[in-house]
């Protein structure tokens, strides 16, 4: 050890002893000035605590009291109020005050296992600690402090102790230990024992208020509580450098399941899935009800291979017959920190995208599926846009079978026609028959509806208008029920006569099928005119430009896009870039150029979604 280092250590040791003597002597050790100043500038700690017991309802109130009592002029240079979270073994930085401002920390935590940190030392010692090295406060604090030319600071951390354990810490930083700052330290030290019980009561109250809420049906923690736990587990995983996985599980087509059996049976299926998961995960794992038909499982300290095995066992258990539940299938999406992302928001977005992609696989196979984030990264462009637009459509309202439930509710309120319900059921049946008749349209209508909602949202239309466009997009091809199968499924270009027949399907669908249903009349023009052209050369009415209803223009674009990117009887699906090139080429002649640009932006956003590119992040 060099002579310089010895001198430095001796000086630090002497300063530490001096500071503790200052505090323990309650202002006596530095002459009469501190006690005099405390009498003239500081109120009685006993009186202050009595006032706090009567008036403090939150920890924020305690903080405001400390700021009022201790901050004046440029001293102290900073104040920090922190809470010890014993349950998660974390030290939580709550509030910071500088001479000209005060703020709350944005969720910064210091693990209590980081014994080199100044705050953690205070917690472990349950006694006042001193440092003059800003770096000892940790990287979590330094970004909040103003840039200083000097490196030294007189920093005191005074613990609040209740039940022989530190529950909170008050930290004061001074440029110099003058008589006024010494008085503030003395006051804080005198205050701490009386203040500790008040703070502890408020901490207990806050814990009760923030206690995880449980879902009545499944007994799992709720969506909001899930996010709190996931944030805590991710912080721990980052500090201890272990993997953290998240599984999102969804009962496939739960709305159809409810309609086919009953809502009570759907509730039983969800409760059954929750029970299966509880029996297949560990005590340290967390299970939450993430959505109406979704369950999330947080699995720490486990590699992706092991998480895959857990998920496979869940799917096998779901297959087993149960006396009180009808068979159902599930989709599972899996993401892992740090492999897929280091950021919590990105991880959640990738998880939702992955689950949605898995649901597409389940729809095709009518069975349960497991999807990893890497599967999504390797997906085709078409699958990516499908996932993206379906997510937007789900946020905006019902899709698929729920369309008919919505319409049925509307029609129950509309008594204009006695046989309205029967007519709507006929429309639904025709839509199903159309899918069965034309191999291409199977799934096409739902995809076009999702695209239409996404584009309507991008344009900024009101929710009521988006709803109309979504319904029109779903029913836009219903008139094909009146077109001969020989024309619908012809493996080559249509003749002029055949094309004239095919061109009749918008009118057939709008006027003959939809118009008689009162609840669907608002969407009739959107269906009838979805093959009009921007230049006026379309059919059936040769409308031009903005004379074409906005909804019809939107349906025209998304219908063409899905047609170009799907297999047809006479050609294979086009790559996404080629399809977009055709749309751009037709902008201003076939399609509204402004809507084409909006749709191009939407497609680009879909391709850039988190999880859509291969990830190889390693810590």
N, C-alpha and C positions, 0 to 999 in steps of 0.2 A: 504494500500500500504506500503510495507516495505521500510526502509530507503535506502537499497541498490538499490531498483528499482527507488526511487526518485532521487538518485544521478545519476543513469544511464540515466533516462529521461532528467534530467537537462543537462547532458553532451551532449546527442544527440541533444537537442534543441540548445545548445550553438554552437555546431559544424555546425548545419544546418544554423544558423544565420551567422556564420563566413564564410561559403562557399558562401552563397548568397551575403554577403557583398563583398567578394573577386570578384565575377563575376560582380556585379553592379558597383563596383568602377573601373572596367576595368583595374585592376592591380595596382591601386593607394593605396589600403588599406593595402598592405603588404610591403610598402616601395618602393624603386626605382628598386629593382632587377627584379621583373616580367616584368616591362615596358622595361627595358634595354634588358632583354633576348628576349622579343618579337621582339624588333627591330633588334637584331642580329641573331636570330634563326628563326623567323616567318616572312613570307612575308606580305605585306599589304592586308587586307581583301578586300578592294575596287579593287585592281589590280587583285586579285584572282577571284573575281566574274566576272569581265569583261572578263577574260580569259575563265571562265567556260561558259559564255553566247555564246562565239564564238566556243567553242570546245566540250562541253558536249552534247552528243546525247541520252544518256540513264542514268538511275539511277546508273548503274554500273560505269559510268564515274564519277559521283559525289562521289561514294564510294571510288574509286581509288584515287581521289583527296584528300579526307579526310585522308585516310591511309598515303598518301605521306606527308601531312602537319603535322599530329598529332602523328604518330608512330615513335619512335626512341628508340633504346636500349631495355630496359625491361619495359618502360613506354609509354603509359598506359598499365596496365596489360591486359586489354581487351577494345575493342571498338565495339559498336553495332549500326547499322543503321537500323531504322524501319520505316514502312509506316502505316498510318492510312487508313483503308478501311471503309469509312462511309456507303457505300451501304450495306455491309453485317455486319456492326457493329463489326468489328474485327480489332485487332492490329496485323499487320503482321511483324514478325521478318525477315529481309531480309539478312543482312550481319554481319559477326563477324570477328574481327581481334584479334589475340593473338600475343605476341612478336615474335613468330617464324612462324606464318602461318596466312592465312585468308581464309574464306570459306563462302558459302551461307548456310543459314538455309534450312532444308528440309521440307518446307511448315508448319513451326510452327506458330500458331496463338493464340492470347490471346483475349477472348471476352471482349468488352468494358464495359460489365456489371460487370466484376470482379474488383470492385472498391478497393479491398485490394492490387491489384498489383501495383508495383512501376511505371511501364510504363503507366498504365491506369491513375494513379494519375497525371502524367505529362500531359497527353492528356487533362484531364478534367480541370486542373489548367491553362493550356496554359502558364506556367511559369516553370522555372528551379526547379527541385526537387532533394533532396539529401537523400541517405540512406547509412547505413554502414552494412546492413543485406543482404547477398547474397540471402537468401530465399525470400526476397521481389521481386526479379526478376521473380520468378515463376518457376514451374517445367519444363516449356518449354525450359528455358535457361540453367539451372544448368547442365544438362548432357554434354553440349558443353564446359563448363569451366573446366580447369585443376583442379585436386584434390589439395586442400590447407590444410595446417595444421591449419591456423588461420581461424576464422569465420568472422572477420571484414574486411571491404573494404570501401574505400571512393568512392562512386558511385554517379556520377552526370548525370542527364538526362536533356538535353537542347532541348526544343521543337522548331520546325520550324513552324511559324504561318503565314498563308495567309488567308485573308478574315475573321479575328477574330476567326479562328479555327486552331487547330493543325493538320498539314498534315503529319509531319514526326518527328522523335526524334533521336538525336545523344546522345549516352550513353558512358561515359568514366569511367573506373574503375582504381583507383590508390591505391597502397599500402600505400603511404604516400604523404601528400600535401607539397612537397618541392617547391622551387621557380620555377623549370622548369615546373612541372605539373601545377602550378598556372598560368604560362604564357600561357600554352596550353588552359586552361579553359577560360582565358581572351580572347584569340584569337577566340575561338569557339563562345563565347558570342557576340563578335563584328561582327562576320561573319554571325550570324544566320538570321538576318532580311533581309540582302541582298541575302543570299542563298535561303531563303524560296520561293521566286517567281520563281527562276530557277527550283527548285525541283518540285513546283506545276505544272509548265508547262510540265515537263517531266512525272509527274504522269498522267495528263490529256492525254498526247500523248499515254502513255502505256495503259490507259483505252480504248481509241479509238481502238488501235491495238488489244486489247483482248476482245473487245465487242463481245458478242455471235453472231455467224454467223447463218443466217436463211436459211433453206432449201427452194428452189424456189417453189417446188411442193406443200408442205404441210404448209409452213409458220412457221414451228416449228424450234427450235434451232437444230444445227447439233450435230453429235456424239461427237466431241471433246468438244464442249461447254457443253454438257450434263455432261461429267465427271467433269468439273470444278464446276458445280452447285451441283452435287451429293456429292463431297468432302466437299463443304461448308455446305450443309444441314446436313451431317453426323457429322461434327464438332459441329454444333449448337445443334444437338440432344444429343450428348454425354455430352455437358456442361449443358444443361437445363434438361437433363434426361427425354426426351419424346421419344415415338416410331417414327420410320421413315420407311415408306414402299416404295417399288419399284414394279411397275407392268411392265412387258415386254409383249407386244402384237405383234402377228404375223398373217398376213393374210395367211391362209392355202393354200398351193399349188398355190402361186401366179404365178409361171412360167407356170403351166398348164392353169391357168385362162387367162394369156396373150395369150397363144397359141390358146385356145378355142375361145376367143372373140377378143382381140387385146391388144397391149401394151398400147394404149391410154385408153382402158377400165380399164386395171390394174392400171394405174396412177389415174384414177377417183376413183377407189375403195380405194386406199391408202389415197387420199385427203378426201374422204368421211369418212373414219375411223378417220382421224385427226380432222375433223369437229365435229364428234360425241363426241370424247373425250373432246374437248374444251367446249362443252355444258354440260358435266357431272362432271367436276372437279371444284375445287375452284380457286380463284385468287392466293392463296399462293402455289398452286401445279405447278409443272414444267413439260411440255410435250416436248419431243425431238424425232427427227427421229433417231433411234438407228442403223438401218441398211437399206438395200434395201427395205425390206418389214416388218420391225419391228419398233415399236414405244415404247418409254419408258415414264413412268409417275412416277414422284417423289412426294410422298404424305406425308408431315410431320404432326406430332401431331395427328395421327389417328391410332387406334388400328386395328389389323388384321380383326376383324369382320366387321368394317365399310368399310375397303378397299375391302373386299369380296362383300359387298353390292354394292359398286361403280362399281366393275367389272361386276357383274351380270346385272346391269342396262345398261352397255355398250353393253353387248352381246344381250340384248333384243332390244336395239336400232338398232344394226346391222341387226337384223332379219326383221326390217320394210322395206317394198319395197321402192325403190327410182327410179324415172323416168329415170335418166341418168346413173344408175349403175346396172349391173347384180348382182344377189345375190352372196354373199360370206360368208365364215365363218372365225372365228379367234380362235387362242389359246392364253391363258393368263397365265403367270407364276408370282407368287407373293412371295416376300421375305420381311421380316420385321426385322429391328434393334430394340432391341437387341436380339429378340427371336431366330433368325436363325444364327447370327454371330455378332461379334463386329468389324470385320475387313472389310474394304471396298472392297479389292480384293476378299476375300472369298465370300462376299455378291454378288458381280457381277457374280462370277463363279456359285454360287448356283442358281442365277436368270436364267442364261443361261441354266443350266442343267434342272431346273424346267420347263422352257418354252419348251425345247426339249422333255421332258417327256410328256408334255401336247400335243404336236403335234402328238405323237404316239397315244394318246387317240383319238384325232380328226380324225386321219387316219382310226381308227377302226370304229368310229361311224359316220363319215362323217358329223360332226356337230361341233359347237364351244365348247371349253372346258376351264375350269379354274383349275389350279393346284397350290397347295401350296407347300412350301418347305418341310413341314411335309409329304405330299403325296409322294414326291420323296424319303424321308428317309425310308419310309415303302415299297418301290418298291421291286420287286423280283430281284434276281441277274441277271437274263436274261434281264430284262428291263434296268438295270443299264449299262450293257455292250453295249446294243443297243444304249442308249443315248450317251455314251462315244465315241463309234466308229463312230456314225453318225456325231458327232461334228467334229471329225478329218477329216472325208470324206468331209464335207462341207467346211472346211478350204482349202482342197487340190484341190477342183474343183467342177464341176457340179455333181449332182446326179439325179437319177430318169429320168424324162422326158427330162432334160437338156442334157442327154447323146445323145439323138437323134438330138437335135439342134446342138450340137457340131459336130456330124458326118455329118449332112447335110451341114454344112459350109465347112467341109473338102472335101466332095464329089463334091460340086459346083466348087472346084478348080481342080478336077480330071476328065478330059474329056476322060479317056481311054475307058469308056463304055458309049454308048449313053443312056442306060436305067439304069444307076447307081442309080439315085434317086428312081426310081420305085423299084429296088432291095432292097434298104435300107428300104423303107417303108414296103416292104414285111417282112424283118427281124423283124422290130418293131412289125408288126402285128402278126408274129409267136410267138414273146416273150409274147405278150398279150394272144394269144390263148393258149400257154403253161400254163400260170398261171390259165386260166379258166379250162383247162383240168385236171390239177393235183392240188388238194386242198393244198397239202403240199408246192408246189413251189410258191403259192401265197404269195408274200412278201419275199420269201426266197432269190431270186436273189439279191434284193436290200440290204438285210442285209449282205449277203456274200460279196457283193461289198464294203460295209462300213468296214467290218472286214478286208478285203484284203488291203484296203487303210491304215488302222491303222497299220497293221503288216508291210506293205511295208515302212511306215514312221518310224516305230521303228527300222527296219533293216538299215535305212539310204539310201534308194535307191533314185536316181535322179528323179525329178518330171516327166520327160518324161516316165521313166520306171513305175512309180507309176500309171500314166494314162493308160498305156497298161494293167497293172494288174487289174486295176479297171474295165476296159471294159471286160476283159476276165472273171472276176468273175461275172459280171452282165449277161454275155451270156453263162456261163459255162454249164448250163443245157438245152440250147435251143434245143439240139438234142432229148430231151424227147418227142418232138412233133411227132416223128416217132415211139414211143413206145406205144403199145396198152394200153388203160385205164385199162383193167383187170389186167395188170401187175403193172402199176403205183399205183393203189389204192387197191392192194390186201391186205387184213387185216391179213396177216401172212407172214412167211418166204417164199421166192421164191424157186421154184424148180431149179435144175441144168440147165434145158433148159430155164426156164424163166430168170435166172440170166445171161445166155449167151446173151439173147436178150437185157436185160437191159444194159449190159456192152458195147453195141454198141452205146449208146447215145453220148459219147464224139466224136467218129469218124463221126457220122451223123451230129452232130452240127458243127464240125470244117470243114469237107470237103464238105458236101453237102449244108450247109446253109451259113456259114460265108465266106468260101474261094472265092466264086464267087464275093463277094463285095470287090473291090480293097482296100478300106479304112480300111477294117477289117483284112487284111491278116497277119498283124504283130501279131495279138492275136491268130491266128489259132493254133500254137503249144501249147500255154498255155491252151487252151480249150481241145485240143486233148489229152494232157498228164496229165490232172489233176487227173487221177485215177492210175497213176504209183506209185510204192512203192520205198522207200529208199533202200530196199534189193533186188530190181529187180524182185519181184514177182507180179508186178501190170499188168495193161493192158492199151492200146492195144500193146505197143511195148516192154514191159518188160525192160524199161530203168532203170538204177541203179544209186543211189547216185547223185553226182553233174552233171551227164549226163542229169538229168531231169531239164528242164528250171526252173530258180528261181521262175518265176511267177506261173508256174504250181504247184510247191511245196507249195507256199503260198496259192493258191486257194484250194489245197487238204486239208490243215490243217483247214482253216476257214470254208470250206464246211462241213467237218466232225463235227466240233464244233457246227455249227448251226443245223445240222441234229440231233446230240445227245441231244441238248437242246430244240428241237421242238417236238410237238406231231406228231407221225407218225401213219399210218393206223393200225400197229400191236403193238404199244406200246406208253406209255405216255412220255412226255419230262423228261429227267434226270435232277437232281439238278446240279448246276454248278460244285461243287466239284467232283461229280462222273464223269462228262464229262471230267474234266481236268485230273482226275486220269487215264482215258482211253487213253487220248492223251499222257500222260507221259509214260504209259506202252508201247505204240506203237512207242515211240521215238527211232530211230536207226534201226527200222525194217520197219514200215510203213511210218514214217515221218522223215524229217530232224531234228535231235535232237537239233541243234542250233536254228532253227526256233521255235521249240516247247517251248524252254526256253524263247525266246523273246515274244512269244504269252502268255505264263504264266505270265510274268512280266506285259504285257499289261492288262490282265484280272485283275491282282491284283491292278494295278493303277486305273482301272475303278471302282473297289469296294471301293477304298479309296478316290474317288473324293469328294470335298466339297458338302455337302447337301445329301450325300448318307447314312449318319448315323443320327439317331434321335438327335435333338439338343434341349437343354433346358437351354440356356444361359440366365441368369437374372442379371441385373445390380443392 
